[in-house]
């Protein structure tokens, strides 16, 4: 299920069952173009989903969503944001996340996935 293509019912269910929080990006006319999902864990926000509609990619939308997540972490009183990148996409995505201040912290196997992912972390 794509982050941007998730239905309102799917998001509502995820919020209720998993206690996740969603940030959504809209454009004029109310069109949903970006979604980011996170969960607060101890002293960090755990970001687990960032999706941008293909027509809006490469226009700074993901960067704006990640800046919003920085502000949200500060609002929540936490000093770290963590996330993960599929190992198969690491070569493509790690330079981008590094440009935002994230650093790779190691590999781990994520439950329910057949691949390893790279844990990334940013300290605010």
Secondary structure, DSSP 8 states (H G I E B T S, - for coil): --TTT--HHHHHHHHHHH--EEEEEE-TTS-EEEEEEEEEETTEEEEEEEEE-GGGTTTTHHHHHHHHHHHHHHHHT--EEEEEEEGGGHHHHHHHHHHTT-EEEEEEE-TT-SSEEEEEEEE-
